Amino acid sequence: MIAVLVLIFAAVALLAAAFVIVPAVRPARDAARTNSRPVYAVLAGLATMAIGLGVYGALGRPQLALDSLTGPSKTDYPALISMLAKRMPNRPGDIEGWTLLGRGYLTLGNADQAEKALAHAVDAQKAEQGQATPQLLSSYGEAMVEASGQVTKEAEGVFQQTLTEDPKNLVARYYMGVGLATRGDKAGALSLWEGVLADAPPDTPWRGQLIDQVAALKASAGGAAPNPEAMVQQLADRLQTSPNDLDGWVRLIRAYSVLGNKAKAEEALTRARGVFANQTSAQATLARAATDNSLN
């Protein structure tokens, strides 16, 4: 990036030199008297540009100038979401824009803003097409759950509407199971969740978390109290073989913290940071997990 600035400054320097040299070309009889002046002017101009460039490169912040020209990097996810958020109030009917913004906020963990953005998307799609798609409704319901911390009646209504249009929708079925489990209907929740596991692709990111939940619910439904240490160890073993599960690492860090094993929690945090070393959004999620669990 800095190399680009160097080229820009060099081009400006050459242009400045040209403005000095071209008018200085005179008939041969005048050359003897004036040939030294353009040389001194060019040298002075180039020296000034070189000094300015050197000082700017050493003491200034060239990246800021480049950022102002190019906008945020495609890997700077929070900056991209922030830029989109500033544009959307002027585009109330942009279904895709509001949907992307809502899902972006969900990824960043800002459920309140995600719910508002996805509500805009749902309203815009209903106004344009008469109804919202099951995919959009399930995302909206998910944001409602994340924002409130529970499957509210309003969110359950959204999921029921989703399943009316798409009975196989995995997200709606999962959260309906959460609602049933919360109300004590363990058999109903297990039926839904086992169906979700049967239909979900093997590489689904949240599959491991759901397996853990099903195991805990089965243990509880069978009358035996679940063994927290055994469940945490099961999760840790699974992450050894399938480390690209960010949610799993966050849950493992939280579980160790709840059990009072800070050393294990910090060890899990360190390993997770290594697994997702080049992923900005994942590192932000892990930083929040470290803060939430009072880790370094």
C-alpha positions as CSV (number, residue, x, y, z in Angstrom):
1,M,0.0,0.0,0.0
2,I,2.8,2.4,0.9
3,A,4.4,1.6,-2.4
4,V,1.3,3.0,-4.1
5,L,1.8,6.3,-2.3
6,V,5.5,6.3,-3.3
7,L,4.5,6.0,-7.0
8,I,1.9,8.7,-6.6
9,F,4.4,11.1,-5.0
10,A,7.0,10.2,-7.7
11,A,4.5,11.0,-10.4
12,V,3.6,14.3,-8.9
13,A,7.3,15.1,-8.6
14,L,7.9,14.4,-12.2
15,L,4.9,16.5,-13.2
16,A,6.3,19.4,-11.2
17,A,9.6,19.0,-12.8
18,A,8.0,19.1,-16.2
19,F,6.3,22.4,-15.5
20,V,9.7,23.8,-14.6
21,I,11.7,22.3,-17.5
22,V,9.3,22.9,-20.5
23,P,9.0,26.7,-20.1
24,A,12.8,26.8,-19.6
25,V,13.6,25.5,-23.1
26,R,14.8,28.5,-25.0
27,P,16.8,29.2,-28.2
28,A,20.4,28.1,-28.1
29,R,21.7,31.6,-27.7
30,D,19.9,31.9,-24.3
31,A,20.9,28.4,-23.1
32,A,24.3,29.4,-21.9
33,R,22.8,32.1,-19.6
34,T,19.9,30.1,-18.2
35,N,20.8,26.4,-18.3
36,S,21.6,26.3,-14.6
37,R,18.3,27.6,-13.3
38,P,16.0,24.7,-14.4
39,V,18.5,22.2,-12.9
40,Y,18.4,24.0,-9.6
41,A,14.6,24.2,-9.7
42,V,14.2,20.6,-10.5
43,L,16.6,19.5,-7.8
44,A,14.9,21.7,-5.3
45,G,11.5,20.4,-6.3
46,L,12.5,16.8,-6.1
47,A,14.3,17.3,-2.8
48,T,11.2,18.9,-1.3
49,M,9.0,16.0,-2.5
50,A,11.5,13.5,-1.2
51,I,11.7,15.1,2.2
52,G,8.0,15.4,2.5
53,L,7.5,11.7,1.5
54,G,10.2,10.6,3.9
55,V,8.6,12.5,6.8
56,Y,5.1,11.3,6.0
57,G,6.2,7.7,5.7
58,A,8.1,7.8,9.0
59,L,5.8,9.9,11.1
60,G,2.5,10.0,9.4
61,R,-0.2,7.3,8.8
62,P,-0.2,6.5,5.0
63,Q,-2.8,3.8,5.5
64,L,-5.4,6.3,6.5
65,A,-5.0,8.1,3.2
66,L,-5.3,4.8,1.4
67,D,-8.4,3.8,3.4
68,S,-10.1,7.0,2.6
69,L,-9.7,6.2,-1.1
70,T,-10.4,2.5,-1.1
71,G,-12.9,2.2,1.8
72,P,-12.8,-0.6,4.4
73,S,-10.9,-3.8,3.6
74,K,-13.1,-6.8,2.5
75,T,-11.8,-8.7,5.5
76,D,-12.7,-5.9,7.9
77,Y,-16.2,-7.3,8.6
78,P,-17.2,-4.8,11.4
79,A,-16.3,-1.9,9.2
80,L,-18.3,-3.2,6.3
81,I,-21.3,-3.7,8.5
82,S,-20.9,-0.2,9.8
83,M,-20.8,1.2,6.3
84,L,-23.9,-0.7,5.3
85,A,-25.7,0.4,8.4
86,K,-25.1,4.1,7.4
87,R,-26.6,3.6,4.0
88,M,-29.7,1.6,4.8
89,P,-31.9,4.3,6.4
90,N,-32.0,5.9,2.9
91,R,-33.0,2.6,1.3
92,P,-36.1,1.4,3.2
93,G,-37.3,-1.0,0.5
94,D,-33.9,-2.7,0.0
95,I,-34.8,-6.3,1.1
96,E,-31.4,-7.7,0.3
97,G,-29.6,-4.8,2.1
98,W,-31.6,-5.1,5.3
99,T,-31.2,-8.9,5.2
100,L,-27.4,-8.7,4.9
101,L,-27.2,-6.1,7.6
102,G,-29.3,-8.2,10.0
103,R,-27.3,-11.3,9.4
104,G,-24.1,-9.3,9.7
105,Y,-25.2,-8.0,13.1
106,L,-26.0,-11.6,14.2
107,T,-22.5,-12.7,13.2
108,L,-21.0,-9.9,15.2
109,G,-23.2,-10.8,18.2
110,N,-25.3,-7.6,18.1
111,A,-28.7,-9.3,18.4
112,D,-30.7,-6.2,19.2
113,Q,-29.7,-4.4,16.0
114,A,-30.0,-7.7,14.0
115,E,-33.6,-8.0,15.1
116,K,-34.4,-4.4,14.0
117,A,-32.7,-4.8,10.6
118,L,-34.4,-8.1,9.9
119,A,-37.7,-6.7,10.9
120,H,-37.2,-4.0,8.2
121,A,-36.3,-6.8,5.7
122,V,-39.5,-8.7,6.6
123,D,-41.7,-5.6,6.3
124,A,-40.1,-4.7,3.0
125,Q,-40.5,-8.1,1.5
126,K,-44.2,-8.3,2.6
127,A,-44.8,-4.9,1.1
128,E,-43.2,-6.0,-2.2
129,Q,-44.1,-9.7,-2.5
130,G,-47.1,-10.1,-0.2
131,Q,-45.2,-12.4,2.2
132,A,-41.7,-13.1,3.6
133,T,-39.7,-16.1,2.6
134,P,-39.2,-18.9,5.2
135,Q,-35.4,-18.3,5.1
136,L,-35.9,-14.6,6.0
137,L,-38.5,-15.4,8.7
138,S,-36.3,-18.0,10.3
139,S,-33.4,-15.5,10.5
140,Y,-35.7,-12.9,12.0
141,G,-37.0,-15.4,14.6
142,E,-33.4,-16.4,15.4
143,A,-32.5,-12.7,16.0
144,M,-35.6,-12.3,18.3
145,V,-34.4,-15.3,20.4
146,E,-30.9,-14.0,20.6
147,A,-32.0,-10.5,21.6
148,S,-34.4,-11.7,24.3
149,G,-32.4,-14.7,25.5
150,Q,-35.4,-17.0,25.2
151,V,-38.0,-18.3,22.7
152,T,-40.7,-15.8,23.2
153,K,-44.3,-16.2,22.1
154,E,-43.6,-13.7,19.3
155,A,-40.6,-15.7,18.1
156,E,-42.5,-18.9,18.3
157,G,-45.2,-17.4,16.1
158,V,-42.5,-16.5,13.5
159,F,-41.1,-20.0,13.6
160,Q,-44.6,-21.5,13.2
161,Q,-45.2,-19.3,10.2
162,T,-41.8,-20.4,8.8
163,L,-42.8,-24.1,9.2
164,T,-46.1,-23.5,7.5
165,E,-44.2,-22.4,4.4
166,D,-41.3,-24.8,4.8
167,P,-41.9,-27.8,7.2
168,K,-38.2,-28.9,6.8
169,N,-36.7,-25.6,7.9
170,L,-33.8,-26.6,10.2
171,V,-33.5,-23.3,12.1
172,A,-37.2,-23.1,12.9
173,R,-37.4,-26.7,14.0
174,Y,-34.4,-26.3,16.3
175,Y,-35.8,-23.2,18.1
176,M,-39.2,-24.8,18.4
177,G,-37.4,-27.6,20.2
178,V,-35.7,-25.1,22.5
179,G,-39.2,-23.7,23.4
180,L,-40.5,-27.2,24.1
181,A,-37.5,-28.1,26.3
182,T,-37.9,-24.8,28.2
183,R,-41.5,-25.7,29.0
184,G,-40.5,-29.2,30.1
185,D,-41.7,-31.1,27.1
186,K,-38.5,-33.1,26.7
187,A,-39.9,-35.8,24.5
188,G,-41.2,-33.3,22.1
189,A,-37.9,-31.4,22.0
190,L,-36.0,-34.7,21.5
191,S,-38.3,-35.6,18.6
192,L,-37.7,-32.3,16.9
193,W,-33.9,-32.2,17.5
194,E,-33.3,-35.8,16.4
195,G,-35.1,-35.0,13.2
196,V,-33.0,-31.9,12.7
197,L,-29.8,-34.0,13.2
198,A,-31.0,-36.6,10.7
199,D,-31.7,-33.9,8.1
200,A,-28.7,-31.6,8.7
201,P,-25.6,-32.0,6.5
202,P,-22.6,-33.5,8.4
203,D,-20.5,-30.3,8.1
204,T,-23.2,-28.0,9.6
205,P,-21.4,-25.7,12.0
206,W,-23.9,-26.0,14.9
207,R,-24.3,-29.8,14.6
208,G,-21.9,-30.5,17.4
209,Q,-23.7,-28.1,19.8
210,L,-27.0,-29.8,19.0
211,I,-25.5,-33.3,19.7
212,D,-24.4,-32.1,23.1
213,Q,-27.9,-30.7,23.8
214,V,-29.6,-33.9,22.8
215,A,-27.2,-35.9,25.0
216,A,-27.9,-33.7,28.0
217,L,-31.7,-33.8,27.4
218,K,-31.6,-37.6,27.1
219,A,-29.7,-38.0,30.3
220,S,-32.1,-35.7,32.1
221,A,-35.2,-37.4,30.5
222,G,-33.9,-40.8,31.6
223,G,-34.0,-39.7,35.3
224,A,-30.2,-39.6,35.7
225,A,-28.6,-36.3,36.5
226,P,-26.3,-35.3,33.7
227,N,-22.6,-35.3,34.6
228,P,-21.2,-31.8,33.8
229,E,-17.6,-32.9,33.8
230,A,-18.2,-35.8,31.5
231,M,-20.2,-33.6,29.1
232,V,-17.4,-31.0,29.0
233,Q,-14.8,-33.7,28.4
234,Q,-17.0,-35.0,25.6
235,L,-17.0,-31.6,24.0
236,A,-13.3,-31.2,24.4
237,D,-12.7,-34.6,22.8
238,R,-14.8,-33.6,19.9
239,L,-13.0,-30.4,19.3
240,Q,-9.7,-32.3,19.2
241,T,-10.9,-34.0,16.0
242,S,-13.1,-31.2,14.7
243,P,-11.4,-28.0,15.7
244,N,-13.2,-25.6,13.2
245,D,-16.2,-25.2,15.5
246,L,-16.1,-21.7,16.9
247,D,-19.3,-22.0,18.8
248,G,-17.9,-25.3,20.4
249,W,-14.8,-23.5,21.6
250,V,-16.8,-20.7,23.1
251,R,-19.0,-23.2,24.9
252,L,-15.9,-25.1,26.1
253,I,-14.3,-21.9,27.4
254,R,-17.6,-21.0,29.2
255,A,-18.0,-24.6,30.6
256,Y,-14.5,-24.7,32.1
257,S,-15.1,-21.2,33.6
258,V,-18.4,-22.4,35.2
259,L,-16.6,-25.4,36.6
260,G,-14.0,-23.1,38.2
261,N,-11.1,-24.5,36.0
262,K,-9.6,-21.3,34.9
263,A,-6.4,-23.0,33.6
264,K,-8.3,-25.2,31.3
265,A,-10.5,-22.3,30.1
266,E,-7.3,-20.3,29.3
267,E,-5.8,-23.3,27.5
268,A,-9.0,-23.7,25.4
269,L,-8.9,-20.0,24.6
270,T,-5.3,-20.2,23.5
271,R,-6.0,-23.2,21.3
272,A,-9.0,-21.6,19.7
273,R,-7.1,-18.4,18.9
274,G,-4.5,-20.6,17.1
275,V,-7.2,-22.4,15.1
276,F,-8.8,-19.2,13.9
277,A,-5.6,-17.1,13.8
278,N,-6.4,-15.5,10.4
279,Q,-10.1,-14.9,10.9
280,T,-11.0,-11.4,12.2
281,S,-14.6,-12.1,13.1
282,A,-13.7,-15.3,15.0
283,Q,-11.0,-13.5,16.9
284,A,-13.5,-10.8,17.9
285,T,-15.9,-13.6,19.2
286,L,-13.1,-15.1,21.2
287,A,-12.1,-11.8,22.6
288,R,-15.7,-11.4,23.9
289,A,-15.5,-14.9,25.3
290,A,-12.3,-14.0,27.1
291,T,-13.9,-10.8,28.6
292,D,-17.1,-12.6,29.6
293,N,-15.2,-15.3,31.4
294,S,-12.5,-12.9,32.9
295,L,-9.6,-14.5,31.0
296,N,-6.6,-12.9,29.4
